[in-house]
Amino acid sequence: MNGRFLSAGLAGLALLALGSAVSPRAAAQDPIIAPIIASEAAPIVAKIVTPKPKNPGLVKFEGYFMNANVAEVTVRAKGNDLGIQTFHLTEETSAQMQKIIDKGGYQYGDKITIFYDPQSKQALKIKGKPSKPL
C-alpha cells in the first residue's frame, strides 16, 4: 500500500515539474527592451498662455445698477442688498456714460462691474450690458 502512495506522489511531482517547465510565460510580464530616447521625445507646445495684465491699484465692484447721470453712478452690491455705493465718473467714463444714456441707458437692476480708484472713489471703467429700455 505504501508503494502505491509513494509511486503516485512521485508521479504527481513529476507531472507538476513537467507542467511548470513546459508552460509558456505570460507575455505581459516581459520587460520593455527598447529604451525611450530623450532626443526623440521633444515636448509639443500647442499654445503659449500669457496672463492678462491687471490694472494696478484699481478695485473691482460688482453689483446692480440703481441710478446714474453723466457725473456719477449709484450701484447696489451684488451679495449685500444694503451695500450701496456712489462713484464719481472721470471725464472718459463720463463720455462713455453719455453714449450709453443716449442709447437708452442702464435700467434698474442691470448687472454692472465698476473698476474704481479706492482713494478718490472715481470710476475709471464701467462694464456691463444695458438692457433694452421699457
WOLINZI-V470173 format. One record per residue. N is the residue number from 1. SS is DSSP state (helix for helix, strand for strand, loop for the rest). Layout:
n & ss
N & SS
N & SS
This chain:
n & ss
1 & loop
2 & helix
3 & helix
4 & helix
5 & helix
6 & helix
7 & helix
8 & helix
9 & helix
10 & helix
11 & helix
12 & helix
13 & helix
14 & helix
15 & helix
16 & helix
17 & helix
18 & helix
19 & helix
20 & helix
21 & helix
22 & helix
23 & loop
24 & loop
25 & loop
26 & loop
27 & helix
28 & helix
29 & helix
30 & loop
31 & loop
32 & loop
33 & loop
34 & loop
35 & loop
36 & loop
37 & loop
38 & loop
39 & loop
40 & loop
41 & loop
42 & loop
43 & loop
44 & loop
45 & loop
46 & loop
47 & loop
48 & loop
49 & loop
50 & loop
51 & loop
52 & loop
53 & loop
54 & loop
55 & loop
56 & loop
57 & loop
58 & strand
59 & strand
60 & strand
61 & strand
62 & strand
63 & strand
64 & strand
65 & strand
66 & strand
67 & strand
68 & strand
69 & loop
70 & loop
71 & loop
72 & strand
73 & strand
74 & strand
75 & strand
76 & strand
77 & strand
78 & loop
79 & loop
80 & loop
81 & loop
82 & loop
83 & loop
84 & strand
85 & strand
86 & strand
87 & strand
88 & strand
89 & strand
90 & loop
91 & helix
92 & helix
93 & helix
94 & helix
95 & helix
96 & helix
97 & helix
98 & helix
99 & helix
100 & helix
101 & helix
102 & helix
103 & loop
104 & loop
105 & loop
106 & loop
107 & loop
108 & loop
109 & loop
110 & loop
111 & strand
112 & strand
113 & strand
114 & strand
115 & strand
116 & strand
117 & strand
118 & loop
119 & loop
120 & loop
121 & loop
122 & strand
123 & strand
124 & strand
125 & strand
126 & strand
127 & strand
128 & loop
129 & loop
130 & loop
131 & loop
132 & loop
133 & loop
134 & loop
